[in-house]
Amino acid sequence: MEECPICAKHKGQVPGGLIYEDELVSAHHVYNQSGETFLGYVRTETKRHVPSFAELTLAEAQAVGLLTTRLSRAFFQCASADHVYVFFYGDHVPHLHLHIFARYPGTPEEYWRNRVDEWPGSPKGGANEVTAFCERLRASLANSMISIH
Ligand SMILES: [Zn+2]
């Protein structure tokens, strides 16, 4: 059995650092090792190794929902997104993780949904820009009106 990549990642460093973490869930910005990183793609993950929503405890379900809501608000507030996508697939890695994408104003319709990060006009950057973007998201989460507790 190969180790689950999400469990492995939870033991190591994430570029840009964790945007949020508590005992049940965490969130980080997805970093592209092989080129420019689209600014506006974060993942919410459970700490526990569970394959899908069906296995969540009540507390985990609440934590996933609240964190996803707060990250969505942060995309509107500090990234000027005009829409936020939340995807769950669960086909390849049986450890619950949600893909949260900002869609920026002016994104042509052929790039909507799961191609939103491919639009050439979307903001992209390297490690420094990802780190700065994560700091803005953290600040926005800290000012969020809804508490996780
Ligand atoms: Zn796992």
Backbone and ligand atoms as CSV (ligand in chain L), in Angstrom:
chain,resi,resn,atom,element,x,y,z
A,1,MET,N,N,0.834,-1.206,0.000
A,1,MET,CA,C,0.000,0.000,0.000
A,1,MET,C,C,0.871,1.260,0.000
A,2,GLU,N,N,0.644,2.142,-0.970
A,2,GLU,CA,C,1.318,3.433,-0.963
A,2,GLU,C,C,0.701,4.310,0.116
A,3,GLU,N,N,1.522,5.222,0.669
A,3,GLU,CA,C,0.982,6.142,1.652
A,3,GLU,C,C,0.071,7.150,0.964
A,4,CYS,N,N,-1.012,7.487,1.640
A,4,CYS,CA,C,-1.932,8.499,1.119
A,4,CYS,C,C,-1.193,9.829,0.965
A,5,PRO,N,N,-1.245,10.479,-0.214
A,5,PRO,CA,C,-0.496,11.726,-0.415
A,5,PRO,C,C,-0.961,12.864,0.493
A,6,ILE,N,N,-2.219,12.843,0.885
A,6,ILE,CA,C,-2.703,13.918,1.764
A,6,ILE,C,C,-2.220,13.702,3.195
A,7,CYS,N,N,-2.251,12.449,3.666
A,7,CYS,CA,C,-1.689,12.159,4.990
A,7,CYS,C,C,-0.196,12.495,5.014
A,8,ALA,N,N,0.518,12.163,3.919
A,8,ALA,CA,C,1.959,12.456,3.849
A,8,ALA,C,C,2.194,13.954,3.906
A,9,LYS,N,N,1.366,14.699,3.182
A,9,LYS,CA,C,1.527,16.163,3.139
A,9,LYS,C,C,1.285,16.787,4.515
A,10,HIS,N,N,0.364,16.219,5.278
A,10,HIS,CA,C,0.067,16.783,6.598
A,10,HIS,C,C,1.264,16.693,7.533
A,11,LYS,N,N,2.201,15.809,7.209
A,11,LYS,CA,C,3.404,15.702,8.037
A,11,LYS,C,C,4.483,16.680,7.593
A,12,GLY,N,N,4.345,17.245,6.387
A,12,GLY,CA,C,5.418,18.068,5.836
A,12,GLY,C,C,5.031,19.519,5.641
A,13,GLN,N,N,5.859,20.243,4.933
A,13,GLN,CA,C,5.661,21.666,4.674
A,13,GLN,C,C,4.801,21.880,3.438
A,14,VAL,N,N,3.998,22.912,3.449
A,14,VAL,CA,C,3.188,23.291,2.291
A,14,VAL,C,C,3.648,24.677,1.845
A,15,PRO,N,N,3.952,24.882,0.531
A,15,PRO,CA,C,4.350,26.219,0.084
A,15,PRO,C,C,3.263,27.250,0.402
A,16,GLY,N,N,3.680,28.369,0.973
A,16,GLY,CA,C,2.708,29.387,1.393
A,16,GLY,C,C,2.191,29.147,2.796
A,17,GLY,N,N,2.419,27.953,3.341
A,17,GLY,CA,C,1.989,27.628,4.698
A,17,GLY,C,C,0.507,27.307,4.767
A,18,LEU,N,N,0.086,26.793,5.898
A,18,LEU,CA,C,-1.333,26.515,6.075
A,18,LEU,C,C,-2.085,27.833,6.232
A,19,ILE,N,N,-3.218,27.938,5.559
A,19,ILE,CA,C,-4.061,29.129,5.684
A,19,ILE,C,C,-4.903,29.015,6.952
A,20,TYR,N,N,-5.287,27.789,7.272
A,20,TYR,CA,C,-6.077,27.551,8.477
A,20,TYR,C,C,-5.815,26.126,8.952
A,21,GLU,N,N,-5.839,25.940,10.261
A,21,GLU,CA,C,-5.708,24.587,10.809
A,21,GLU,C,C,-6.366,24.532,12.176
A,22,ASP,N,N,-7.107,23.470,12.419
A,22,ASP,CA,C,-7.518,23.151,13.787
A,22,ASP,C,C,-7.431,21.632,13.942
A,23,GLU,N,N,-8.069,21.080,14.967
A,23,GLU,CA,C,-7.900,19.647,15.226
A,23,GLU,C,C,-8.605,18.773,14.192
A,24,LEU,N,N,-9.530,19.352,13.418
A,24,LEU,CA,C,-10.341,18.552,12.489
A,24,LEU,C,C,-10.019,18.785,11.023
A,25,VAL,N,N,-9.679,20.016,10.657
A,25,VAL,CA,C,-9.531,20.381,9.238
A,25,VAL,C,C,-8.335,21.304,9.039
A,26,SER,N,N,-7.890,21.387,7.774
A,26,SER,CA,C,-6.872,22.375,7.428
A,26,SER,C,C,-7.140,22.862,6.007
A,27,ALA,N,N,-6.495,23.992,5.662
A,27,ALA,CA,C,-6.606,24.540,4.315
A,27,ALA,C,C,-5.254,25.112,3.902
A,28,HIS,N,N,-4.934,24.940,2.617
A,28,HIS,CA,C,-3.694,25.495,2.070
A,28,HIS,C,C,-3.940,25.886,0.625
A,29,HIS,N,N,-3.050,26.728,0.101
A,29,HIS,CA,C,-3.115,27.096,-1.310
A,29,HIS,C,C,-2.363,26.054,-2.124
A,30,VAL,N,N,-2.905,25.685,-3.277
A,30,VAL,CA,C,-2.267,24.677,-4.127
A,30,VAL,C,C,-1.153,25.334,-4.942
A,31,TYR,N,N,0.022,24.730,-4.865
A,31,TYR,CA,C,1.221,25.288,-5.490
A,31,TYR,C,C,1.628,24.442,-6.683
A,32,ASN,N,N,1.915,25.103,-7.796
A,32,ASN,CA,C,2.330,24.418,-9.028
A,32,ASN,C,C,3.856,24.354,-9.070
A,33,GLN,N,N,4.393,23.150,-8.925
A,33,GLN,CA,C,5.859,22.977,-8.888
A,33,GLN,C,C,6.491,23.208,-10.256
A,34,SER,N,N,5.704,23.063,-11.332
A,34,SER,CA,C,6.299,23.024,-12.666
A,34,SER,C,C,6.052,24.305,-13.464
A,35,GLY,N,N,5.604,25.379,-12.807
A,35,GLY,CA,C,5.373,26.624,-13.540
A,35,GLY,C,C,4.689,27.634,-12.653
A,36,GLU,N,N,4.093,28.648,-13.269
A,36,GLU,CA,C,3.412,29.683,-12.520
A,36,GLU,C,C,2.177,29.103,-11.828
A,37,THR,N,N,1.921,29.592,-10.639
A,37,THR,CA,C,0.775,29.122,-9.856
A,37,THR,C,C,-0.405,30.077,-10.020
A,38,PHE,N,N,-1.556,29.523,-10.337
A,38,PHE,CA,C,-2.806,30.291,-10.357
A,38,PHE,C,C,-3.102,30.733,-8.930
A,39,LEU,N,N,-3.334,32.042,-8.743
A,39,LEU,CA,C,-3.636,32.570,-7.413
A,39,LEU,C,C,-5.137,32.505,-7.196
A,40,GLY,N,N,-5.565,31.575,-6.332
A,40,GLY,CA,C,-6.996,31.447,-6.088
A,40,GLY,C,C,-7.480,30.008,-6.141
A,41,TYR,N,N,-6.628,29.073,-5.739
A,41,TYR,CA,C,-7.005,27.663,-5.680
A,41,TYR,C,C,-6.555,27.115,-4.328
A,42,VAL,N,N,-7.509,26.923,-3.438
A,42,VAL,CA,C,-7.194,26.377,-2.117
A,42,VAL,C,C,-7.925,25.052,-1.929
A,43,ARG,N,N,-7.411,24.261,-0.996
A,43,ARG,CA,C,-8.056,22.996,-0.664
A,43,ARG,C,C,-8.397,22.966,0.810
A,44,THR,N,N,-9.596,22.520,1.108
A,44,THR,CA,C,-10.005,22.177,2.470
A,44,THR,C,C,-9.874,20.671,2.608
A,45,GLU,N,N,-9.225,20.225,3.664
A,45,GLU,CA,C,-9.019,18.782,3.877
A,45,GLU,C,C,-9.366,18.418,5.310
A,46,THR,N,N,-9.837,17.195,5.502
A,46,THR,CA,C,-10.002,16.703,6.872
A,46,THR,C,C,-8.645,16.217,7.373
A,47,LYS,N,N,-8.443,16.301,8.679
A,47,LYS,CA,C,-7.233,15.745,9.269
A,47,LYS,C,C,-7.300,14.211,9.244
A,48,ARG,N,N,-8.491,13.698,9.509
A,48,ARG,CA,C,-8.674,12.257,9.563
A,48,ARG,C,C,-8.761,11.702,8.144
A,49,HIS,N,N,-8.266,10.486,7.981
A,49,HIS,CA,C,-8.285,9.827,6.676
A,49,HIS,C,C,-9.665,9.206,6.457
A,50,VAL,N,N,-10.551,9.972,5.781
A,50,VAL,CA,C,-11.889,9.481,5.443
A,50,VAL,C,C,-12.116,9.692,3.952
A,51,PRO,N,N,-12.755,8.731,3.262
A,51,PRO,CA,C,-12.857,8.828,1.806
A,51,PRO,C,C,-13.849,9.856,1.286
A,52,SER,N,N,-14.937,10.127,2.010
A,52,SER,CA,C,-15.962,11.013,1.434
A,52,SER,C,C,-16.797,11.651,2.534
A,53,PHE,N,N,-17.734,12.470,2.118
A,53,PHE,CA,C,-18.627,13.141,3.065
A,53,PHE,C,C,-19.410,12.149,3.921
A,54,ALA,N,N,-19.699,10.969,3.366
A,54,ALA,CA,C,-20.555,10.008,4.061
A,54,ALA,C,C,-19.951,9.517,5.370
A,55,GLU,N,N,-18.620,9.579,5.490
A,55,GLU,CA,C,-17.953,9.060,6.680
A,55,GLU,C,C,-17.656,10.133,7.724
A,56,LEU,N,N,-18.014,11.390,7.440
A,56,LEU,CA,C,-17.674,12.461,8.379
A,56,LEU,C,C,-18.494,12.365,9.659
A,57,THR,N,N,-17.862,12.735,10.783
A,57,THR,CA,C,-18.623,12.944,12.013
A,57,THR,C,C,-19.362,14.271,11.881
A,58,LEU,N,N,-20.296,14.512,12.776
A,58,LEU,CA,C,-21.021,15.782,12.763
A,58,LEU,C,C,-20.048,16.950,12.907
A,59,ALA,N,N,-19.109,16.816,13.831
A,59,ALA,CA,C,-18.155,17.910,14.066
A,59,ALA,C,C,-17.293,18.159,12.829
A,60,GLU,N,N,-16.869,17.080,12.151
A,60,GLU,CA,C,-16.065,17.249,10.930
A,60,GLU,C,C,-16.881,17.898,9.817
A,61,ALA,N,N,-18.130,17.467,9.672
A,61,ALA,CA,C,-18.988,18.043,8.637
A,61,ALA,C,C,-19.185,19.536,8.880
A,62,GLN,N,N,-19.375,19.921,10.123
A,62,GLN,CA,C,-19.527,21.344,10.446
A,62,GLN,C,C,-18.247,22.107,10.161
A,63,ALA,N,N,-17.120,21.518,10.535
A,63,ALA,CA,C,-15.832,22.198,10.340
A,63,ALA,C,C,-15.525,22.369,8.852
A,64,VAL,N,N,-15.773,21.339,8.049
A,64,VAL,CA,C,-15.538,21.417,6.593
A,64,VAL,C,C,-16.437,22.490,5.986
A,65,GLY,N,N,-17.701,22.507,6.376
A,65,GLY,CA,C,-18.640,23.470,5.815
A,65,GLY,C,C,-18.303,24.906,6.175
A,66,LEU,N,N,-17.962,25.117,7.453
A,66,LEU,CA,C,-17.639,26.478,7.882
A,66,LEU,C,C,-16.350,26.977,7.255
A,67,LEU,N,N,-15.345,26.122,7.212
A,67,LEU,CA,C,-14.074,26.555,6.634
A,67,LEU,C,C,-14.234,26.866,5.148
A,68,THR,N,N,-14.994,26.044,4.450
A,68,THR,CA,C,-15.226,26.277,3.022
A,68,THR,C,C,-15.991,27.580,2.808
A,69,THR,N,N,-16.946,27.851,3.672
A,69,THR,CA,C,-17.691,29.113,3.598
A,69,THR,C,C,-16.770,30.307,3.827
A,70,ARG,N,N,-15.905,30.202,4.839
A,70,ARG,CA,C,-15.006,31.317,5.158
A,70,ARG,C,C,-13.988,31.549,4.049
A,71,LEU,N,N,-13.476,30.465,3.465
A,71,LEU,CA,C,-12.527,30.615,2.356
A,71,LEU,C,C,-13.216,31.229,1.143
A,72,SER,N,N,-14.459,30.834,0.899
A,72,SER,CA,C,-15.205,31.424,-0.216
A,72,SER,C,C,-15.377,32.918,-0.008
A,73,ARG,N,N,-15.723,33.329,1.207
A,73,ARG,CA,C,-15.844,34.756,1.504
A,73,ARG,C,C,-14.524,35.471,1.307
A,74,ALA,N,N,-13.431,34.807,1.716
A,74,ALA,CA,C,-12.112,35.427,1.565
A,74,ALA,C,C,-11.800,35.663,0.093
A,75,PHE,N,N,-12.186,34.748,-0.775
A,75,PHE,CA,C,-11.946,34.940,-2.212
A,75,PHE,C,C,-12.707,36.161,-2.738
A,76,PHE,N,N,-13.935,36.349,-2.254
A,76,PHE,CA,C,-14.684,37.527,-2.684
A,76,PHE,C,C,-14.057,38.798,-2.106
A,77,GLN,N,N,-13.640,38.738,-0.828
A,77,GLN,CA,C,-13.196,39.949,-0.132
A,77,GLN,C,C,-11.796,40.372,-0.538
A,78,CYS,N,N,-10.859,39.438,-0.601
A,78,CYS,CA,C,-9.474,39.869,-0.794
A,78,CYS,C,C,-8.912,39.479,-2.149
A,79,ALA,N,N,-9.654,38.733,-2.950
A,79,ALA,CA,C,-9.173,38.392,-4.283
A,79,ALA,C,C,-10.097,38.952,-5.363
A,80,SER,N,N,-11.139,39.678,-4.961
A,80,SER,CA,C,-12.085,40.280,-5.909
A,80,SER,C,C,-12.659,39.266,-6.889
A,81,ALA,N,N,-12.847,38.032,-6.414
A,81,ALA,CA,C,-13.481,37.018,-7.262
A,81,ALA,C,C,-14.909,37.441,-7.577
A,82,ASP,N,N,-15.401,37.073,-8.756
A,82,ASP,CA,C,-16.819,37.333,-9.004
A,82,ASP,C,C,-17.645,36.055,-8.894
A,83,HIS,N,N,-16.967,34.915,-8.671
A,83,HIS,CA,C,-17.655,33.663,-8.413
A,83,HIS,C,C,-16.650,32.729,-7.738
A,84,VAL,N,N,-17.156,31.799,-6.913
A,84,VAL,CA,C,-16.274,30.830,-6.257
A,84,VAL,C,C,-16.828,29.437,-6.508
A,85,TYR,N,N,-15.962,28.550,-7.010
A,85,TYR,CA,C,-16.332,27.160,-7.265
A,85,TYR,C,C,-15.836,26.275,-6.132
A,86,VAL,N,N,-16.653,25.289,-5.751
A,86,VAL,CA,C,-16.239,24.272,-4.781
A,86,VAL,C,C,-16.495,22.911,-5.413
A,87,PHE,N,N,-15.428,22.135,-5.595
A,87,PHE,CA,C,-15.544,20.814,-6.212
A,87,PHE,C,C,-15.137,19.732,-5.226
A,88,PHE,N,N,-15.856,18.619,-5.270
A,88,PHE,CA,C,-15.407,17.401,-4.588
A,88,PHE,C,C,-15.487,16.267,-5.594
A,89,TYR,N,N,-14.401,15.536,-5.780
A,89,TYR,CA,C,-14.390,14.392,-6.688
A,89,TYR,C,C,-14.217,13.090,-5.890
A,90,GLY,N,N,-13.057,12.931,-5.255
A,90,GLY,CA,C,-12.819,11.735,-4.452
A,90,GLY,C,C,-12.530,10.482,-5.249
A,91,ASP,N,N,-12.246,10.638,-6.547
A,91,ASP,CA,C,-12.020,9.468,-7.394
A,91,ASP,C,C,-10.654,8.825,-7.175
A,92,HIS,N,N,-9.643,9.632,-6.938
A,92,HIS,CA,C,-8.267,9.111,-6.950
A,92,HIS,C,C,-7.656,8.976,-5.557
A,93,VAL,N,N,-7.912,9.953,-4.704
A,93,VAL,CA,C,-7.310,9.927,-3.368
A,93,VAL,C,C,-8.434,9.802,-2.340
A,94,PRO,N,N,-8.501,8.648,-1.641
A,94,PRO,CA,C,-9.625,8.436,-0.708
A,94,PRO,C,C,-9.420,9.150,0.630
A,95,HIS,N,N,-9.143,10.444,0.562
A,95,HIS,CA,C,-8.989,11.273,1.761
A,95,HIS,C,C,-9.672,12.600,1.439
A,96,LEU,N,N,-10.731,12.909,2.141
A,96,LEU,CA,C,-11.616,14.006,1.758
A,96,LEU,C,C,-10.880,15.331,1.596
A,97,HIS,N,N,-10.986,15.908,0.402
A,97,HIS,CA,C,-10.432,17.239,0.131
A,97,HIS,C,C,-11.321,17.942,-0.883
A,98,LEU,N,N,-11.598,19.211,-0.615
A,98,LEU,CA,C,-12.429,20.031,-1.498
A,98,LEU,C,C,-11.527,20.996,-2.250
A,99,HIS,N,N,-11.835,21.183,-3.537
A,99,HIS,CA,C,-11.093,22.113,-4.384
A,99,HIS,C,C,-11.907,23.400,-4.480
A,100,ILE,N,N,-11.327,24.506,-4.041
A,100,ILE,CA,C,-12.042,25.783,-4.017
A,100,ILE,C,C,-11.302,26.760,-4.934
A,101,PHE,N,N,-12.010,27.231,-5.967
A,101,PHE,CA,C,-11.394,28.092,-6.987
A,101,PHE,C,C,-12.080,29.451,-7.023
A,102,ALA,N,N,-11.274,30.503,-7.091
A,102,ALA,CA,C,-11.796,31.832,-7.398
A,102,ALA,C,C,-11.951,31.952,-8.909
A,103,ARG,N,N,-13.085,32.502,-9.349
A,103,ARG,CA,C,-13.206,32.871,-10.759
A,103,ARG,C,C,-13.155,34.394,-10.836
A,104,TYR,N,N,-12.242,34.891,-11.666
A,104,TYR,CA,C,-11.999,36.326,-11.717
A,104,TYR,C,C,-12.886,37.008,-12.747
A,105,PRO,N,N,-13.206,38.298,-12.493
A,105,PRO,CA,C,-14.033,39.045,-13.444
A,105,PRO,C,C,-13.412,39.021,-14.832
A,106,GLY,N,N,-14.242,38.812,-15.819
A,106,GLY,CA,C,-13.772,38.812,-17.202
A,106,GLY,C,C,-13.379,37.447,-17.725
A,107,THR,N,N,-13.428,36.421,-16.854
A,107,THR,CA,C,-13.079,35.080,-17.312
A,107,THR,C,C,-14.051,34.634,-18.402
A,108,PRO,N,N,-13.553,34.336,-19.617
A,108,PRO,CA,C,-14.466,33.901,-20.684
A,108,PRO,C,C,-15.153,32.581,-20.332
A,109,GLU,N,N,-16.378,32.410,-20.830
A,109,GLU,CA,C,-17.190,31.271,-20.419
A,109,GLU,C,C,-16.546,29.926,-20.749
A,110,GLU,N,N,-15.706,29.867,-21.797
A,110,GLU,CA,C,-15.063,28.579,-22.121
A,110,GLU,C,C,-14.071,28.131,-21.036
A,111,TYR,N,N,-13.719,29.052,-20.102
A,111,TYR,CA,C,-12.816,28.693,-19.001
A,111,TYR,C,C,-13.565,28.479,-17.683
A,112,TRP,N,N,-14.884,28.613,-17.671
A,112,TRP,CA,C,-15.632,28.454,-16.425
A,112,TRP,C,C,-15.538,27.007,-15.928
A,113,ARG,N,N,-15.899,26.811,-14.674
A,113,ARG,CA,C,-15.855,25.521,-13.969
A,113,ARG,C,C,-14.419,25.028,-13.827
A,114,ASN,N,N,-14.111,23.804,-14.271
A,114,ASN,CA,C,-12.813,23.233,-13.904
A,114,ASN,C,C,-11.646,23.683,-14.789
A,115,ARG,N,N,-11.844,24.702,-15.636
A,115,ARG,CA,C,-10.724,25.254,-16.399
A,115,ARG,C,C,-10.422,26.699,-16.001
A,116,VAL,N,N,-10.958,27.134,-14.885
A,116,VAL,CA,C,-10.882,28.545,-14.525
A,116,VAL,C,C,-9.428,28.997,-14.310
A,117,ASP,N,N,-8.570,28.069,-13.884
A,117,ASP,CA,C,-7.161,28.411,-13.650
A,117,ASP,C,C,-6.339,28.430,-14.946
A,118,GLU,N,N,-6.944,28.004,-16.055
A,118,GLU,CA,C,-6.216,27.972,-17.331
A,118,GLU,C,C,-6.361,29.270,-18.119
A,119,TRP,N,N,-7.254,30.159,-17.681
A,119,TRP,CA,C,-7.449,31.412,-18.404
A,119,TRP,C,C,-6.146,32.238,-18.369
A,120,PRO,N,N,-5.610,32.606,-19.545
A,120,PRO,CA,C,-4.341,33.355,-19.552
A,120,PRO,C,C,-4.419,34.692,-18.818
A,121,GLY,N,N,-5.620,35.270,-18.689
A,121,GLY,CA,C,-5.756,36.556,-18.016
A,121,GLY,C,C,-5.858,36.468,-16.503
A,122,SER,N,N,-5.858,35.265,-15.941
A,122,SER,CA,C,-5.996,35.121,-14.490
A,122,SER,C,C,-4.669,35.428,-13.794
A,123,PRO,N,N,-4.726,35.895,-12.522
A,123,PRO,CA,C,-3.500,36.214,-11.798
A,123,PRO,C,C,-2.702,34.962,-11.454
A,124,LYS,N,N,-1.417,35.020,-11.721
A,124,LYS,CA,C,-0.525,33.902,-11.417
A,124,LYS,C,C,0.752,34.452,-10.806
A,125,GLY,N,N,1.537,33.572,-10.195
A,125,GLY,CA,C,2.777,34.031,-9.598
A,125,GLY,C,C,3.638,32.874,-9.133
A,126,GLY,N,N,4.778,33.228,-8.576
A,126,GLY,CA,C,5.706,32.249,-8.016
A,126,GLY,C,C,5.511,32.142,-6.513
A,127,ALA,N,N,6.519,31.580,-5.843
A,127,ALA,CA,C,6.406,31.304,-4.405
A,127,ALA,C,C,6.119,32.572,-3.607
A,128,ASN,N,N,6.746,33.703,-3.967
A,128,ASN,CA,C,6.534,34.947,-3.214
A,128,ASN,C,C,5.099,35.436,-3.342
A,129,GLU,N,N,4.549,35.358,-4.551
A,129,GLU,CA,C,3.183,35.813,-4.758
A,129,GLU,C,C,2.193,34.891,-4.052
A,130,VAL,N,N,2.465,33.575,-4.061
A,130,VAL,CA,C,1.591,32.632,-3.360
A,130,VAL,C,C,1.619,32.918,-1.862
A,131,THR,N,N,2.809,33.169,-1.327
A,131,THR,CA,C,2.942,33.466,0.107
A,131,THR,C,C,2.173,34.728,0.470
A,132,ALA,N,N,2.314,35.774,-0.354
A,132,ALA,CA,C,1.593,37.033,-0.091
A,132,ALA,C,C,0.082,36.825,-0.186
A,133,PHE,N,N,-0.340,36.042,-1.174
A,133,PHE,CA,C,-1.766,35.762,-1.344
A,133,PHE,C,C,-2.308,35.015,-0.117
A,134,CYS,N,N,-1.539,34.040,0.378
A,134,CYS,CA,C,-1.958,33.278,1.570
A,134,CYS,C,C,-2.077,34.195,2.783
A,135,GLU,N,N,-1.183,35.173,2.890
A,135,GLU,CA,C,-1.264,36.106,4.022
A,135,GLU,C,C,-2.538,36.935,3.951
A,136,ARG,N,N,-2.924,37.341,2.735
A,136,ARG,CA,C,-4.178,38.079,2.582
A,136,ARG,C,C,-5.377,37.201,2.935
A,137,LEU,N,N,-5.337,35.941,2.536
A,137,LEU,CA,C,-6.439,35.028,2.881
A,137,LEU,C,C,-6.529,34.830,4.388
A,138,ARG,N,N,-5.383,34.662,5.047
A,138,ARG,CA,C,-5.378,34.493,6.503
A,138,ARG,C,C,-5.968,35.712,7.197
A,139,ALA,N,N,-5.575,36.895,6.720
A,139,ALA,CA,C,-6.100,38.130,7.323
A,139,ALA,C,C,-7.605,38.209,7.116
A,140,SER,N,N,-8.074,37.816,5.940
A,140,SER,CA,C,-9.501,37.855,5.656
A,140,SER,C,C,-10.252,36.852,6.532
A,141,LEU,N,N,-9.673,35.667,6.729
A,141,LEU,CA,C,-10.302,34.664,7.601
A,141,LEU,C,C,-10.383,35.187,9.026
A,142,ALA,N,N,-9.334,35.853,9.463
A,142,ALA,CA,C,-9.301,36.362,10.843
A,142,ALA,C,C,-10.389,37.403,11.057
A,143,ASN,N,N,-10.744,38.134,9.991
A,143,ASN,CA,C,-11.789,39.163,10.089
A,143,ASN,C,C,-13.171,38.627,9.768
A,144,SER,N,N,-13.233,37.319,9.459
A,144,SER,CA,C,-14.506,36.739,9.027
A,144,SER,C,C,-15.549,36.858,10.125
A,145,MET,N,N,-16.792,37.107,9.714
A,145,MET,CA,C,-17.871,37.275,10.681
A,145,MET,C,C,-18.278,35.953,11.315
A,146,ILE,N,N,-18.051,34.825,10.623
A,146,ILE,CA,C,-18.479,33.563,11.219
A,146,ILE,C,C,-17.287,32.875,11.859
A,147,SER,N,N,-17.455,32.488,13.069
A,147,SER,CA,C,-16.414,31.766,13.784
A,147,SER,C,C,-16.545,30.280,13.484
A,148,ILE,N,N,-15.427,29.564,13.579
A,148,ILE,CA,C,-15.433,28.129,13.359
A,148,ILE,C,C,-16.038,27.412,14.572
A,149,HIS,N,N,-16.103,28.084,15.717
A,149,HIS,CA,C,-16.584,27.426,16.931
A,149,HIS,C,C,-17.958,27.953,17.312
L,1,ZN,ZN,ZN,-4.991,10.187,4.000
